[in-house]
Amino acid sequence: MSETLTEFDLADVLDSEEAISEYLSQVLADGDNDELLRAIGYIAKARGMAQLARDSGLGRESLYKALRVGSHPQFDTVLKVLKALNIDLKAVSHSTAH
């Protein structure tokens, strides 16, 4: 008897602002650049790449290239994408415990 596996797409579970915020916060906390690009890509897919292209002023092909793991997009490109996704980055000071 063989089992049938269901394909999992993370974009499918990023269905609320809270889910997106929690996911992106965890990825940012981990500090991995490639994972951050992957996460933004999943969020972009969940929200719709065509709409994101319109809202960010970037072409769809440019978005796919910028969000590809291993790419090195300029920071202003990442900020444009996040702004179009209605996501703000916030700096939080970490207190040092002695």
mmCIF file as gemmi writes it, N, C-alpha and C atoms, coordinates in Angstrom:
data_model
loop_
_atom_site.group_PDB
_atom_site.id
_atom_site.type_symbol
_atom_site.label_atom_id
_atom_site.label_alt_id
_atom_site.label_comp_id
_atom_site.label_asym_id
_atom_site.label_entity_id
_atom_site.label_seq_id
_atom_site.pdbx_PDB_ins_code
_atom_site.Cartn_x
_atom_site.Cartn_y
_atom_site.Cartn_z
_atom_site.occupancy
_atom_site.B_iso_or_equiv
_atom_site.pdbx_formal_charge
_atom_site.auth_seq_id
_atom_site.auth_asym_id
_atom_site.pdbx_PDB_model_num
ATOM 1 N N . MET Axp A 1 ? 0.841 -1.161 0 1 0 ? 1 A 1
ATOM 2 C CA . MET Axp A 1 ? 0 0 0 1 0 ? 1 A 1
ATOM 3 C C . MET Axp A 1 ? 0.9 1.243 0 1 0 ? 1 A 1
ATOM 4 N N . SER Axp A 2 ? 0.713 2.118 -0.954 1 0 ? 2 A 1
ATOM 5 C CA . SER Axp A 2 ? 1.527 3.331 -1.002 1 0 ? 2 A 1
ATOM 6 C C . SER Axp A 2 ? 0.707 4.523 -0.517 1 0 ? 2 A 1
ATOM 7 N N . GLU Axp A 3 ? 1.41 5.426 0.115 1 0 ? 3 A 1
ATOM 8 C CA . GLU Axp A 3 ? 0.751 6.623 0.62 1 0 ? 3 A 1
ATOM 9 C C . GLU Axp A 3 ? 0.881 7.74 -0.4 1 0 ? 3 A 1
ATOM 10 N N . THR Axp A 4 ? -0.126 8.541 -0.49 1 0 ? 4 A 1
ATOM 11 C CA . THR Axp A 4 ? -0.077 9.709 -1.352 1 0 ? 4 A 1
ATOM 12 C C . THR Axp A 4 ? 0.23 10.922 -0.49 1 0 ? 4 A 1
ATOM 13 N N . LEU Axp A 5 ? 1.285 11.615 -0.844 1 0 ? 5 A 1
ATOM 14 C CA . LEU Axp A 5 ? 1.664 12.803 -0.097 1 0 ? 5 A 1
ATOM 15 C C . LEU Axp A 5 ? 1.043 14.038 -0.735 1 0 ? 5 A 1
ATOM 16 N N . THR Axp A 6 ? 0.613 14.926 0.096 1 0 ? 6 A 1
ATOM 17 C CA . THR Axp A 6 ? 0.062 16.187 -0.378 1 0 ? 6 A 1
ATOM 18 C C . THR Axp A 6 ? 1.185 17.208 -0.423 1 0 ? 6 A 1
ATOM 19 N N . GLU Axp A 7 ? 1.281 17.921 -1.533 1 0 ? 7 A 1
ATOM 20 C CA . GLU Axp A 7 ? 2.316 18.94 -1.66 1 0 ? 7 A 1
ATOM 21 C C . GLU Axp A 7 ? 1.998 20.097 -0.721 1 0 ? 7 A 1
ATOM 22 N N . PHE Axp A 8 ? 3.017 20.525 0.006 1 0 ? 8 A 1
ATOM 23 C CA . PHE Axp A 8 ? 2.847 21.617 0.963 1 0 ? 8 A 1
ATOM 24 C C . PHE Axp A 8 ? 3.398 22.898 0.361 1 0 ? 8 A 1
ATOM 25 N N . ASP Axp A 9 ? 2.623 23.954 0.4 1 0 ? 9 A 1
ATOM 26 C CA . ASP Axp A 9 ? 3.063 25.262 -0.069 1 0 ? 9 A 1
ATOM 27 C C . ASP Axp A 9 ? 2.842 26.246 1.073 1 0 ? 9 A 1
ATOM 28 N N . LEU Axp A 10 ? 3.924 26.771 1.602 1 0 ? 10 A 1
ATOM 29 C CA . LEU Axp A 10 ? 3.834 27.674 2.742 1 0 ? 10 A 1
ATOM 30 C C . LEU Axp A 10 ? 2.947 28.882 2.456 1 0 ? 10 A 1
ATOM 31 N N . ALA Axp A 11 ? 2.929 29.327 1.213 1 0 ? 11 A 1
ATOM 32 C CA . ALA Axp A 11 ? 2.089 30.477 0.849 1 0 ? 11 A 1
ATOM 33 C C . ALA Axp A 11 ? 0.618 30.218 1.175 1 0 ? 11 A 1
ATOM 34 N N . ASP Axp A 12 ? 0.218 28.956 1.163 1 0 ? 12 A 1
ATOM 35 C CA . ASP Axp A 12 ? -1.182 28.614 1.445 1 0 ? 12 A 1
ATOM 36 C C . ASP Axp A 12 ? -1.579 28.863 2.898 1 0 ? 12 A 1
ATOM 37 N N . VAL Axp A 13 ? -0.615 28.809 3.817 1 0 ? 13 A 1
ATOM 38 C CA . VAL Axp A 13 ? -0.945 29.007 5.234 1 0 ? 13 A 1
ATOM 39 C C . VAL Axp A 13 ? -0.694 30.44 5.694 1 0 ? 13 A 1
ATOM 40 N N . LEU Axp A 14 ? -0.132 31.25 4.826 1 0 ? 14 A 1
ATOM 41 C CA . LEU Axp A 14 ? 0.072 32.661 5.15 1 0 ? 14 A 1
ATOM 42 C C . LEU Axp A 14 ? -1.185 33.427 4.751 1 0 ? 14 A 1
ATOM 43 N N . ASP Axp A 15 ? -2.254 33.114 5.449 1 0 ? 15 A 1
ATOM 44 C CA . ASP Axp A 15 ? -3.576 33.598 5.054 1 0 ? 15 A 1
ATOM 45 C C . ASP Axp A 15 ? -4.136 34.696 5.953 1 0 ? 15 A 1
ATOM 46 N N . SER Axp A 16 ? -3.291 35.223 6.837 1 0 ? 16 A 1
ATOM 47 C CA . SER Axp A 16 ? -3.732 36.323 7.691 1 0 ? 16 A 1
ATOM 48 C C . SER Axp A 16 ? -2.54 37.227 7.981 1 0 ? 16 A 1
ATOM 49 N N . GLU Axp A 17 ? -2.836 38.452 8.369 1 0 ? 17 A 1
ATOM 50 C CA . GLU Axp A 17 ? -1.769 39.397 8.721 1 0 ? 17 A 1
ATOM 51 C C . GLU Axp A 17 ? -0.969 38.869 9.908 1 0 ? 17 A 1
ATOM 52 N N . GLU Axp A 18 ? -1.655 38.242 10.845 1 0 ? 18 A 1
ATOM 53 C CA . GLU Axp A 18 ? -0.982 37.696 12.023 1 0 ? 18 A 1
ATOM 54 C C . GLU Axp A 18 ? -0.018 36.572 11.637 1 0 ? 18 A 1
ATOM 55 N N . ALA Axp A 19 ? -0.448 35.675 10.774 1 0 ? 19 A 1
ATOM 56 C CA . ALA Axp A 19 ? 0.416 34.574 10.34 1 0 ? 19 A 1
ATOM 57 C C . ALA Axp A 19 ? 1.643 35.107 9.615 1 0 ? 19 A 1
ATOM 58 N N . ILE Axp A 20 ? 1.438 36.086 8.762 1 0 ? 20 A 1
ATOM 59 C CA . ILE Axp A 20 ? 2.551 36.676 8.016 1 0 ? 20 A 1
ATOM 60 C C . ILE Axp A 20 ? 3.516 37.371 8.966 1 0 ? 20 A 1
ATOM 61 N N . SER Axp A 21 ? 2.988 38.137 9.901 1 0 ? 21 A 1
ATOM 62 C CA . SER Axp A 21 ? 3.819 38.859 10.855 1 0 ? 21 A 1
ATOM 63 C C . SER Axp A 21 ? 4.643 37.915 11.72 1 0 ? 21 A 1
ATOM 64 N N . GLU Axp A 22 ? 4.016 36.88 12.24 1 0 ? 22 A 1
ATOM 65 C CA . GLU Axp A 22 ? 4.725 35.908 13.08 1 0 ? 22 A 1
ATOM 66 C C . GLU Axp A 22 ? 5.816 35.186 12.29 1 0 ? 22 A 1
ATOM 67 N N . TYR Axp A 23 ? 5.482 34.771 11.089 1 0 ? 23 A 1
ATOM 68 C CA . TYR Axp A 23 ? 6.441 34.06 10.24 1 0 ? 23 A 1
ATOM 69 C C . TYR Axp A 23 ? 7.634 34.952 9.92 1 0 ? 23 A 1
ATOM 70 N N . LEU Axp A 24 ? 7.379 36.164 9.458 1 0 ? 24 A 1
ATOM 71 C CA . LEU Axp A 24 ? 8.467 37.054 9.077 1 0 ? 24 A 1
ATOM 72 C C . LEU Axp A 24 ? 9.301 37.463 10.289 1 0 ? 24 A 1
ATOM 73 N N . SER Axp A 25 ? 8.674 37.665 11.433 1 0 ? 25 A 1
ATOM 74 C CA . SER Axp A 25 ? 9.416 38 12.654 1 0 ? 25 A 1
ATOM 75 C C . SER Axp A 25 ? 10.384 36.888 13.029 1 0 ? 25 A 1
ATOM 76 N N . GLN Axp A 26 ? 9.95 35.644 12.913 1 0 ? 26 A 1
ATOM 77 C CA . GLN Axp A 26 ? 10.825 34.518 13.236 1 0 ? 26 A 1
ATOM 78 C C . GLN Axp A 26 ? 11.992 34.427 12.255 1 0 ? 26 A 1
ATOM 79 N N . VAL Axp A 27 ? 11.71 34.622 10.986 1 0 ? 27 A 1
ATOM 80 C CA . VAL Axp A 27 ? 12.772 34.57 9.974 1 0 ? 27 A 1
ATOM 81 C C . VAL Axp A 27 ? 13.787 35.681 10.22 1 0 ? 27 A 1
ATOM 82 N N . LEU Axp A 28 ? 13.313 36.881 10.518 1 0 ? 28 A 1
ATOM 83 C CA . LEU Axp A 28 ? 14.228 37.988 10.809 1 0 ? 28 A 1
ATOM 84 C C . LEU Axp A 28 ? 15.068 37.697 12.048 1 0 ? 28 A 1
ATOM 85 N N . ALA Axp A 29 ? 14.471 37.096 13.056 1 0 ? 29 A 1
ATOM 86 C CA . ALA Axp A 29 ? 15.199 36.763 14.28 1 0 ? 29 A 1
ATOM 87 C C . ALA Axp A 29 ? 16.309 35.752 14.012 1 0 ? 29 A 1
ATOM 88 N N . ASP Axp A 30 ? 16.078 34.864 13.053 1 0 ? 30 A 1
ATOM 89 C CA . ASP Axp A 30 ? 17.085 33.855 12.721 1 0 ? 30 A 1
ATOM 90 C C . ASP Axp A 30 ? 18.281 34.461 12.003 1 0 ? 30 A 1
ATOM 91 N N . GLY Axp A 31 ? 18.08 35.573 11.279 1 0 ? 31 A 1
ATOM 92 C CA . GLY Axp A 31 ? 19.184 36.294 10.666 1 0 ? 31 A 1
ATOM 93 C C . GLY Axp A 31 ? 19.78 35.7 9.408 1 0 ? 31 A 1
ATOM 94 N N . ASP Axp A 32 ? 19.072 34.849 8.712 1 0 ? 32 A 1
ATOM 95 C CA . ASP Axp A 32 ? 19.587 34.228 7.488 1 0 ? 32 A 1
ATOM 96 C C . ASP Axp A 32 ? 19.068 34.992 6.269 1 0 ? 32 A 1
ATOM 97 N N . ASN Axp A 33 ? 19.983 35.589 5.495 1 0 ? 33 A 1
ATOM 98 C CA . ASN Axp A 33 ? 19.586 36.406 4.343 1 0 ? 33 A 1
ATOM 99 C C . ASN Axp A 33 ? 18.775 35.624 3.32 1 0 ? 33 A 1
ATOM 100 N N . ASP Axp A 34 ? 19.238 34.43 2.972 1 0 ? 34 A 1
ATOM 101 C CA . ASP Axp A 34 ? 18.519 33.633 1.976 1 0 ? 34 A 1
ATOM 102 C C . ASP Axp A 34 ? 17.129 33.255 2.468 1 0 ? 34 A 1
ATOM 103 N N . GLU Axp A 35 ? 17.035 32.936 3.741 1 0 ? 35 A 1
ATOM 104 C CA . GLU Axp A 35 ? 15.723 32.574 4.291 1 0 ? 35 A 1
ATOM 105 C C . GLU Axp A 35 ? 14.789 33.782 4.301 1 0 ? 35 A 1
ATOM 106 N N . LEU Axp A 36 ? 15.35 34.973 4.523 1 0 ? 36 A 1
ATOM 107 C CA . LEU Axp A 36 ? 14.534 36.185 4.472 1 0 ? 36 A 1
ATOM 108 C C . LEU Axp A 36 ? 13.975 36.393 3.067 1 0 ? 36 A 1
ATOM 109 N N . LEU Axp A 37 ? 14.804 36.226 2.057 1 0 ? 37 A 1
ATOM 110 C CA . LEU Axp A 37 ? 14.324 36.366 0.679 1 0 ? 37 A 1
ATOM 111 C C . LEU Axp A 37 ? 13.264 35.32 0.366 1 0 ? 37 A 1
ATOM 112 N N . ARG Axp A 38 ? 13.501 34.093 0.821 1 0 ? 38 A 1
ATOM 113 C CA . ARG Axp A 38 ? 12.523 33.024 0.606 1 0 ? 38 A 1
ATOM 114 C C . ARG Axp A 38 ? 11.2 33.376 1.283 1 0 ? 38 A 1
ATOM 115 N N . ALA Axp A 39 ? 11.279 33.894 2.51 1 0 ? 39 A 1
ATOM 116 C CA . ALA Axp A 39 ? 10.069 34.26 3.257 1 0 ? 39 A 1
ATOM 117 C C . ALA Axp A 39 ? 9.298 35.372 2.553 1 0 ? 39 A 1
ATOM 118 N N . ILE Axp A 40 ? 10.006 36.392 2.099 1 0 ? 40 A 1
ATOM 119 C CA . ILE Axp A 40 ? 9.334 37.482 1.383 1 0 ? 40 A 1
ATOM 120 C C . ILE Axp A 40 ? 8.699 36.937 0.11 1 0 ? 40 A 1
ATOM 121 N N . GLY Axp A 41 ? 9.373 35.989 -0.529 1 0 ? 41 A 1
ATOM 122 C CA . GLY Axp A 41 ? 8.811 35.358 -1.727 1 0 ? 41 A 1
ATOM 123 C C . GLY Axp A 41 ? 7.521 34.606 -1.437 1 0 ? 41 A 1
ATOM 124 N N . TYR Axp A 42 ? 7.487 33.87 -0.335 1 0 ? 42 A 1
ATOM 125 C CA . TYR Axp A 42 ? 6.261 33.156 0.051 1 0 ? 42 A 1
ATOM 126 C C . TYR Axp A 42 ? 5.129 34.138 0.346 1 0 ? 42 A 1
ATOM 127 N N . ILE Axp A 43 ? 5.469 35.214 1.052 1 0 ? 43 A 1
ATOM 128 C CA . ILE Axp A 43 ? 4.453 36.222 1.368 1 0 ? 43 A 1
ATOM 129 C C . ILE Axp A 43 ? 3.949 36.871 0.084 1 0 ? 43 A 1
ATOM 130 N N . ALA Axp A 44 ? 4.872 37.169 -0.816 1 0 ? 44 A 1
ATOM 131 C CA . ALA Axp A 44 ? 4.493 37.764 -2.106 1 0 ? 44 A 1
ATOM 132 C C . ALA Axp A 44 ? 3.571 36.836 -2.883 1 0 ? 44 A 1
ATOM 133 N N . LYS Axp A 45 ? 3.889 35.551 -2.867 1 0 ? 45 A 1
ATOM 134 C CA . LYS Axp A 45 ? 3.046 34.576 -3.565 1 0 ? 45 A 1
ATOM 135 C C . LYS Axp A 45 ? 1.662 34.506 -2.922 1 0 ? 45 A 1
ATOM 136 N N . ALA Axp A 46 ? 1.639 34.539 -1.585 1 0 ? 46 A 1
ATOM 137 C CA . ALA Axp A 46 ? 0.357 34.482 -0.874 1 0 ? 46 A 1
ATOM 138 C C . ALA Axp A 46 ? -0.51 35.695 -1.199 1 0 ? 46 A 1
ATOM 139 N N . ARG Axp A 47 ? 0.107 36.832 -1.383 1 0 ? 47 A 1
ATOM 140 C CA . ARG Axp A 47 ? -0.634 38.062 -1.661 1 0 ? 47 A 1
ATOM 141 C C . ARG Axp A 47 ? -0.903 38.262 -3.151 1 0 ? 47 A 1
ATOM 142 N N . GLY Axp A 48 ? -0.082 37.62 -3.998 1 0 ? 48 A 1
ATOM 143 C CA . GLY Axp A 48 ? -0.251 37.752 -5.447 1 0 ? 48 A 1
ATOM 144 C C . GLY Axp A 48 ? 0.872 38.559 -6.076 1 0 ? 48 A 1
ATOM 145 N N . MET Axp A 49 ? 1.674 37.903 -6.906 1 0 ? 49 A 1
ATOM 146 C CA . MET Axp A 49 ? 2.833 38.558 -7.516 1 0 ? 49 A 1
ATOM 147 C C . MET Axp A 49 ? 2.432 39.681 -8.468 1 0 ? 49 A 1
ATOM 148 N N . ALA Axp A 50 ? 1.365 39.499 -9.216 1 0 ? 50 A 1
ATOM 149 C CA . ALA Axp A 50 ? 0.958 40.535 -10.172 1 0 ? 50 A 1
ATOM 150 C C . ALA Axp A 50 ? 0.585 41.82 -9.438 1 0 ? 50 A 1
ATOM 151 N N . GLN Axp A 51 ? -0.164 41.682 -8.361 1 0 ? 51 A 1
ATOM 152 C CA . GLN Axp A 51 ? -0.543 42.861 -7.575 1 0 ? 51 A 1
ATOM 153 C C . GLN Axp A 51 ? 0.683 43.488 -6.931 1 0 ? 51 A 1
ATOM 154 N N . LEU Axp A 52 ? 1.59 42.666 -6.436 1 0 ? 52 A 1
ATOM 155 C CA . LEU Axp A 52 ? 2.812 43.175 -5.825 1 0 ? 52 A 1
ATOM 156 C C . LEU Axp A 52 ? 3.64 43.951 -6.845 1 0 ? 52 A 1
ATOM 157 N N . ALA Axp A 53 ? 3.727 43.442 -8.054 1 0 ? 53 A 1
ATOM 158 C CA . ALA Axp A 53 ? 4.47 44.141 -9.108 1 0 ? 53 A 1
ATOM 159 C C . ALA Axp A 53 ? 3.866 45.527 -9.338 1 0 ? 53 A 1
ATOM 160 N N . ARG Axp A 54 ? 2.559 45.598 -9.419 1 0 ? 54 A 1
ATOM 161 C CA . ARG Axp A 54 ? 1.897 46.896 -9.616 1 0 ? 54 A 1
ATOM 162 C C . ARG Axp A 54 ? 2.149 47.831 -8.429 1 0 ? 54 A 1
ATOM 163 N N . ASP Axp A 55 ? 1.984 47.306 -7.22 1 0 ? 55 A 1
ATOM 164 C CA . ASP Axp A 55 ? 2.11 48.139 -6.021 1 0 ? 55 A 1
ATOM 165 C C . ASP Axp A 55 ? 3.54 48.604 -5.765 1 0 ? 55 A 1
ATOM 166 N N . SER Axp A 56 ? 4.518 47.79 -6.15 1 0 ? 56 A 1
ATOM 167 C CA . SER Axp A 56 ? 5.918 48.128 -5.886 1 0 ? 56 A 1
ATOM 168 C C . SER Axp A 56 ? 6.563 48.92 -7.016 1 0 ? 56 A 1
ATOM 169 N N . GLY Axp A 57 ? 5.94 48.872 -8.195 1 0 ? 57 A 1
ATOM 170 C CA . GLY Axp A 57 ? 6.532 49.535 -9.353 1 0 ? 57 A 1
ATOM 171 C C . GLY Axp A 57 ? 7.648 48.727 -9.988 1 0 ? 57 A 1
ATOM 172 N N . LEU Axp A 58 ? 7.782 47.485 -9.583 1 0 ? 58 A 1
ATOM 173 C CA . LEU Axp A 58 ? 8.8 46.589 -10.135 1 0 ? 58 A 1
ATOM 174 C C . LEU Axp A 58 ? 8.129 45.595 -11.067 1 0 ? 58 A 1
ATOM 175 N N . GLY Axp A 59 ? 8.846 45.15 -12.079 1 0 ? 59 A 1
ATOM 176 C CA . GLY Axp A 59 ? 8.313 44.142 -12.981 1 0 ? 59 A 1
ATOM 177 C C . GLY Axp A 59 ? 8.264 42.783 -12.31 1 0 ? 59 A 1
ATOM 178 N N . ARG Axp A 60 ? 7.359 41.931 -12.766 1 0 ? 60 A 1
ATOM 179 C CA . ARG Axp A 60 ? 7.241 40.587 -12.172 1 0 ? 60 A 1
ATOM 180 C C . ARG Axp A 60 ? 8.544 39.822 -12.279 1 0 ? 60 A 1
ATOM 181 N N . GLU Axp A 61 ? 9.188 39.89 -13.445 1 0 ? 61 A 1
ATOM 182 C CA . GLU Axp A 61 ? 10.453 39.17 -13.621 1 0 ? 61 A 1
ATOM 183 C C . GLU Axp A 61 ? 11.511 39.702 -12.658 1 0 ? 61 A 1
ATOM 184 N N . SER Axp A 62 ? 11.543 41.01 -12.475 1 0 ? 62 A 1
ATOM 185 C CA . SER Axp A 62 ? 12.491 41.607 -11.529 1 0 ? 62 A 1
ATOM 186 C C . SER Axp A 62 ? 12.21 41.137 -10.107 1 0 ? 62 A 1
ATOM 187 N N . LEU Axp A 63 ? 10.937 41.017 -9.763 1 0 ? 63 A 1
ATOM 188 C CA . LEU Axp A 63 ? 10.576 40.524 -8.433 1 0 ? 63 A 1
ATOM 189 C C . LEU Axp A 63 ? 11.059 39.094 -8.225 1 0 ? 63 A 1
ATOM 190 N N . TYR Axp A 64 ? 10.799 38.24 -9.204 1 0 ? 64 A 1
ATOM 191 C CA . TYR Axp A 64 ? 11.231 36.846 -9.074 1 0 ? 64 A 1
ATOM 192 C C . TYR Axp A 64 ? 12.748 36.763 -8.928 1 0 ? 64 A 1
ATOM 193 N N . LYS Axp A 65 ? 13.486 37.57 -9.694 1 0 ? 65 A 1
ATOM 194 C CA . LYS Axp A 65 ? 14.949 37.575 -9.595 1 0 ? 65 A 1
ATOM 195 C C . LYS Axp A 65 ? 15.403 38.08 -8.23 1 0 ? 65 A 1
ATOM 196 N N . ALA Axp A 66 ? 14.794 39.164 -7.762 1 0 ? 66 A 1
ATOM 197 C CA . ALA Axp A 66 ? 15.2 39.762 -6.491 1 0 ? 66 A 1
ATOM 198 C C . ALA Axp A 66 ? 14.913 38.852 -5.308 1 0 ? 66 A 1
ATOM 199 N N . LEU Axp A 67 ? 13.851 38.065 -5.39 1 0 ? 67 A 1
ATOM 200 C CA . LEU Axp A 67 ? 13.446 37.22 -4.265 1 0 ? 67 A 1
ATOM 201 C C . LEU Axp A 67 ? 13.974 35.797 -4.361 1 0 ? 67 A 1
ATOM 202 N N . ARG Axp A 68 ? 14.767 35.528 -5.369 1 0 ? 68 A 1
ATOM 203 C CA . ARG Axp A 68 ? 15.347 34.2 -5.543 1 0 ? 68 A 1
ATOM 204 C C . ARG Axp A 68 ? 16.459 33.998 -4.509 1 0 ? 68 A 1
ATOM 205 N N . VAL Axp A 69 ? 16.485 32.839 -3.891 1 0 ? 69 A 1
ATOM 206 C CA . VAL Axp A 69 ? 17.53 32.51 -2.932 1 0 ? 69 A 1
ATOM 207 C C . VAL Axp A 69 ? 18.874 32.585 -3.641 1 0 ? 69 A 1
ATOM 208 N N . GLY Axp A 70 ? 19.82 33.247 -2.994 1 0 ? 70 A 1
ATOM 209 C CA . GLY Axp A 70 ? 21.147 33.408 -3.57 1 0 ? 70 A 1
ATOM 210 C C . GLY Axp A 70 ? 21.318 34.726 -4.297 1 0 ? 70 A 1
ATOM 211 N N . SER Axp A 71 ? 20.213 35.428 -4.521 1 0 ? 71 A 1
ATOM 212 C CA . SER Axp A 71 ? 20.319 36.734 -5.174 1 0 ? 71 A 1
ATOM 213 C C . SER Axp A 71 ? 20.766 37.755 -4.127 1 0 ? 71 A 1
ATOM 214 N N . HIS Axp A 72 ? 21.201 38.86 -4.596 1 0 ? 72 A 1
ATOM 215 C CA . HIS Axp A 72 ? 21.649 39.921 -3.694 1 0 ? 72 A 1
ATOM 216 C C . HIS Axp A 72 ? 20.959 41.226 -4.081 1 0 ? 72 A 1
ATOM 217 N N . PRO Axp A 73 ? 19.651 41.315 -3.803 1 0 ? 73 A 1
ATOM 218 C CA . PRO Axp A 73 ? 18.926 42.53 -4.194 1 0 ? 73 A 1
ATOM 219 C C . PRO Axp A 73 ? 19.412 43.727 -3.38 1 0 ? 73 A 1
ATOM 220 N N . GLN Axp A 74 ? 19.293 44.895 -3.967 1 0 ? 74 A 1
ATOM 221 C CA . GLN Axp A 74 ? 19.623 46.102 -3.223 1 0 ? 74 A 1
ATOM 222 C C . GLN Axp A 74 ? 18.602 46.28 -2.105 1 0 ? 74 A 1
ATOM 223 N N . PHE Axp A 75 ? 19.056 46.909 -1.036 1 0 ? 75 A 1
ATOM 224 C CA . PHE Axp A 75 ? 18.179 47.084 0.119 1 0 ? 75 A 1
ATOM 225 C C . PHE Axp A 75 ? 16.946 47.897 -0.242 1 0 ? 75 A 1
ATOM 226 N N . ASP Axp A 76 ? 17.106 48.886 -1.128 1 0 ? 76 A 1
ATOM 227 C CA . ASP Axp A 76 ? 15.937 49.685 -1.499 1 0 ? 76 A 1
ATOM 228 C C . ASP Axp A 76 ? 14.902 48.849 -2.242 1 0 ? 76 A 1
ATOM 229 N N . THR Axp A 77 ? 15.34 47.822 -2.955 1 0 ? 77 A 1
ATOM 230 C CA . THR Axp A 77 ? 14.398 46.916 -3.621 1 0 ? 77 A 1
ATOM 231 C C . THR Axp A 77 ? 13.601 46.135 -2.582 1 0 ? 77 A 1
ATOM 232 N N . VAL Axp A 78 ? 14.297 45.632 -1.576 1 0 ? 78 A 1
ATOM 233 C CA . VAL Axp A 78 ? 13.625 44.896 -0.499 1 0 ? 78 A 1
ATOM 234 C C . VAL Axp A 78 ? 12.63 45.814 0.213 1 0 ? 78 A 1
ATOM 235 N N . LEU Axp A 79 ? 13.034 47.042 0.469 1 0 ? 79 A 1
ATOM 236 C CA . LEU Axp A 79 ? 12.127 47.986 1.131 1 0 ? 79 A 1
ATOM 237 C C . LEU Axp A 79 ? 10.904 48.299 0.276 1 0 ? 79 A 1
ATOM 238 N N . LYS Axp A 80 ? 11.08 48.435 -1.034 1 0 ? 80 A 1
ATOM 239 C CA . LYS Axp A 80 ? 9.938 48.669 -1.932 1 0 ? 80 A 1
ATOM 240 C C . LYS Axp A 80 ? 8.957 47.505 -1.867 1 0 ? 80 A 1
ATOM 241 N N . VAL Axp A 81 ? 9.505 46.304 -1.873 1 0 ? 81 A 1
ATOM 242 C CA . VAL Axp A 81 ? 8.658 45.113 -1.821 1 0 ? 81 A 1
ATOM 243 C C . VAL Axp A 81 ? 7.907 45.062 -0.491 1 0 ? 81 A 1
ATOM 244 N N . LEU Axp A 82 ? 8.616 45.277 0.608 1 0 ? 82 A 1
ATOM 245 C CA . LEU Axp A 82 ? 7.965 45.24 1.918 1 0 ? 82 A 1
ATOM 246 C C . LEU Axp A 82 ? 6.905 46.333 2.041 1 0 ? 82 A 1
ATOM 247 N N . LYS Axp A 83 ? 7.203 47.516 1.526 1 0 ? 83 A 1
ATOM 248 C CA . LYS Axp A 83 ? 6.213 48.598 1.57 1 0 ? 83 A 1
ATOM 249 C C . LYS Axp A 83 ? 4.974 48.218 0.77 1 0 ? 83 A 1
ATOM 250 N N . ALA Axp A 84 ? 5.174 47.631 -0.406 1 0 ? 84 A 1
ATOM 251 C CA . ALA Axp A 84 ? 4.04 47.206 -1.237 1 0 ? 84 A 1
ATOM 252 C C . ALA Axp A 84 ? 3.232 46.11 -0.551 1 0 ? 84 A 1
ATOM 253 N N . LEU Axp A 85 ? 3.877 45.327 0.304 1 0 ? 85 A 1
ATOM 254 C CA . LEU Axp A 85 ? 3.197 44.271 1.06 1 0 ? 85 A 1
ATOM 255 C C . LEU Axp A 85 ? 2.589 44.804 2.359 1 0 ? 85 A 1
ATOM 256 N N . ASN Axp A 86 ? 2.736 46.112 2.596 1 0 ? 86 A 1
ATOM 257 C CA . ASN Axp A 86 ? 2.253 46.75 3.832 1 0 ? 86 A 1
ATOM 258 C C . ASN Axp A 86 ? 2.927 46.178 5.073 1 0 ? 86 A 1
ATOM 259 N N . ILE Axp A 87 ? 4.233 45.94 4.949 1 0 ? 87 A 1
ATOM 260 C CA . ILE Axp A 87 ? 5.019 45.413 6.058 1 0 ? 87 A 1
ATOM 261 C C . ILE Axp A 87 ? 6.07 46.45 6.433 1 0 ? 87 A 1
ATOM 262 N N . ASP Axp A 88 ? 6.145 46.782 7.717 1 0 ? 88 A 1
ATOM 263 C CA . ASP Axp A 88 ? 7.15 47.708 8.229 1 0 ? 88 A 1
ATOM 264 C C . ASP Axp A 88 ? 8.225 46.93 8.965 1 0 ? 88 A 1
ATOM 265 N N . LEU Axp A 89 ? 9.467 47.345 8.778 1 0 ? 89 A 1
ATOM 266 C CA . LEU Axp A 89 ? 10.56 46.82 9.586 1 0 ? 89 A 1
ATOM 267 C C . LEU Axp A 89 ? 10.742 47.777 10.753 1 0 ? 89 A 1
ATOM 268 N N . LYS Axp A 90 ? 10.933 47.232 11.937 1 0 ? 90 A 1
ATOM 269 C CA . LYS Axp A 90 ? 11.126 48.062 13.119 1 0 ? 90 A 1
ATOM 270 C C . LYS Axp A 90 ? 12.389 47.62 13.833 1 0 ? 90 A 1
ATOM 271 N N . ALA Axp A 91 ? 13.141 48.604 14.294 1 0 ? 91 A 1
ATOM 272 C CA . ALA Axp A 91 ? 14.341 48.321 15.07 1 0 ? 91 A 1
ATOM 273 C C . ALA Axp A 91 ? 13.95 48.206 16.536 1 0 ? 91 A 1
ATOM 274 N N . VAL Axp A 92 ? 14.441 47.162 17.175 1 0 ? 92 A 1
ATOM 275 C CA . VAL Axp A 92 ? 14.168 46.938 18.588 1 0 ? 92 A 1
ATOM 276 C C . VAL Axp A 92 ? 15.498 46.739 19.286 1 0 ? 92 A 1
ATOM 277 N N . SER Axp A 93 ? 15.739 47.506 20.311 1 0 ? 93 A 1
ATOM 278 C CA . SER Axp A 93 ? 16.971 47.388 21.071 1 0 ? 93 A 1
ATOM 279 C C . SER Axp A 93 ? 16.911 46.134 21.941 1 0 ? 93 A 1
ATOM 280 N N . HIS Axp A 94 ? 17.989 45.38 21.931 1 0 ? 94 A 1
ATOM 281 C CA . HIS Axp A 94 ? 18.081 44.187 22.771 1 0 ? 94 A 1
ATOM 282 C C . HIS Axp A 94 ? 18.846 44.565 24.033 1 0 ? 94 A 1
ATOM 283 N N . SER Axp A 95 ? 18.231 44.401 25.173 1 0 ? 95 A 1
ATOM 284 C CA . SER Axp A 95 ? 18.927 44.7 26.419 1 0 ? 95 A 1
ATOM 285 C C . SER Axp A 95 ? 19.879 43.559 26.735 1 0 ? 95 A 1
ATOM 286 N N . THR Axp A 96 ? 20.993 43.908 27.304 1 0 ? 96 A 1
ATOM 287 C CA . THR Axp A 96 ? 22.001 42.912 27.649 1 0 ? 96 A 1
ATOM 288 C C . THR Axp A 96 ? 21.854 42.546 29.116 1 0 ? 96 A 1
ATOM 289 N N . ALA Axp A 97 ? 21.616 41.286 29.376 1 0 ? 97 A 1
ATOM 290 C CA . ALA Axp A 97 ? 21.481 40.81 30.758 1 0 ? 97 A 1
ATOM 291 C C . ALA Axp A 97 ? 22.846 40.384 31.269 1 0 ? 97 A 1
ATOM 292 N N . HIS Axp A 98 ? 23.193 40.841 32.452 1 0 ? 98 A 1
ATOM 293 C CA . HIS Axp A 98 ? 24.479 40.452 33.062 1 0 ? 98 A 1
ATOM 294 C C . HIS Axp A 98 ? 24.266 39.591 34.248 1 0 ? 98 A 1
